[in-house]
Amino acid sequence: MLQRLGVLKDWNPARALLALLLLFVLAGDRLPTARATAQLDLPPLMLWAWDRDDDLRFLDTRDTGVAYLAATLTQRAFFIDAIAALRRRLADAPLSVTALASWCLNESWTGQIAADEVVPMFFRMGYDGRRARSRFANGGDFRAAPCRTSIGIATDELPPALPAGRRVYVFNPHRWNADTYRTVRTRIDR
């Protein structure tokens, strides 16, 4: 049974390393990961639930999961080292992290992250937004392989089309409800 989710308010660095992005996974269809040695066993649709304690009992748990933000890290070297340490400690555990789309488009350091999946946030892109959308509209893609298995979008910036075969993470700047969920599912299914 899906329970009410809350934001983790008190965290420490040890907990942040252990659960950079804690994913609550529900049963459903699964998509492959970029790392051939591990299977990232997650549904094809993931709702980002952070900032609020949304009631998500309306989800179709056959193909939808919930990703929960446990911590945010911004120093690159520390981020790479922290994920590498987590990978060594949890060698068989699948790891998923979130990144700015510009990191995956313009920079190569995201390929150094020892995660199975790097989820590029394809929204709130600012200066690079128009160029990124044009790149995808013309058949382009993200630079690093781990950035090509999933994509993050927002309910208020739904792109006209999404790359096929990717897990889709969806951020809602407002409270999740059944109507918004249905709208997102309809747009993604197209």
Backbone hydrogen bonds, N-H to C=O, Kabsch-Sander energy under -0.5 kcal/mol:
donor,donor_aa,acceptor,acceptor_aa,energy
5,L,54,D,-1.3
8,L,69,L,-0.5
9,K,7,V,-0.8
11,W,9,K,-0.7
16,A,12,N,-2.4
17,L,13,P,-2.4
18,L,14,A,-2.0
19,A,15,R,-2.2
20,L,17,L,-0.6
22,L,19,A,-0.6
22,L,68,Y,-0.7
23,L,21,L,-0.5
24,F,22,L,-0.6
24,F,66,V,-2.0
25,V,23,L,-0.8
29,D,62,R,-0.9
31,L,42,L,-1.0
34,A,116,D,-1.3
36,A,34,A,-0.6
38,A,35,R,-1.4
40,L,38,A,-0.6
41,D,39,Q,-1.2
42,L,40,L,-1.9
45,L,63,D,-1.3
46,M,168,V,-3.1
47,L,65,G,-2.6
48,W,46,M,-0.5
48,W,170,V,-3.0
49,A,47,L,-0.5
49,A,67,A,-2.8
50,W,48,W,-0.5
54,D,52,R,-0.5
56,L,54,D,-0.7
59,L,56,L,-1.6
61,T,59,L,-1.0
63,D,60,D,-1.5
64,T,60,D,-1.0
65,G,45,L,-2.5
66,V,24,F,-1.9
67,A,47,L,-2.5
68,Y,22,L,-2.1
70,A,20,L,-0.9
71,A,20,L,-1.1
76,R,74,T,-0.5
79,F,75,Q,-2.5
80,I,76,R,-2.8
81,D,77,A,-2.6
82,A,78,F,-3.1
83,I,79,F,-2.3
84,A,80,I,-2.2
85,A,81,D,-2.5
86,L,82,A,-2.2
87,R,83,I,-2.7
88,R,84,A,-2.3
89,R,85,A,-2.2
90,L,86,L,-2.5
91,A,88,R,-0.7
93,A,90,L,-1.6
97,V,117,E,-2.5
99,A,119,V,-2.7
101,A,121,M,-1.0
103,W,100,L,-0.7
104,C,100,L,-1.1
105,L,101,A,-1.8
106,N,102,S,-2.6
107,E,102,S,-0.6
107,E,103,W,-0.9
111,G,108,S,-1.6
112,Q,109,W,-1.8
113,I,110,T,-1.2
115,A,113,I,-1.5
116,D,95,L,-1.8
117,E,95,L,-1.5
118,V,146,P,-2.4
119,V,97,V,-3.4
119,V,117,E,-0.5
121,M,99,A,-2.5
122,F,120,P,-1.0
122,F,152,G,-3.2
123,F,121,M,-0.9
128,D,125,M,-1.1
129,G,126,G,-1.7
132,A,128,D,-2.7
133,R,129,G,-2.6
134,S,130,R,-2.2
135,R,131,R,-2.2
136,F,132,A,-2.1
137,A,133,R,-2.4
138,N,134,S,-1.6
139,G,136,F,-1.7
140,G,135,R,-3.0
143,R,104,C,-2.9
144,A,104,C,-0.6
147,C,144,A,-1.5
148,R,145,A,-2.2
149,T,146,P,-0.6
151,I,167,R,-2.1
152,G,120,P,-3.0
153,I,169,Y,-2.9
155,T,171,F,-2.5
157,E,154,A,-1.6
158,L,155,T,-0.5
166,R,163,P,-0.7
167,R,149,T,-2.2
168,V,44,P,-3.0
169,Y,151,I,-2.8
169,Y,167,R,-0.5
170,V,46,M,-2.4
171,F,153,I,-2.9
181,Y,177,N,-2.3
182,R,178,A,-2.4
183,T,179,D,-2.3
184,V,180,T,-2.5
185,R,181,Y,-2.5
186,T,182,R,-2.4
187,R,183,T,-2.3
188,I,184,V,-2.5
189,D,185,R,-2.3
190,R,186,T,-0.9
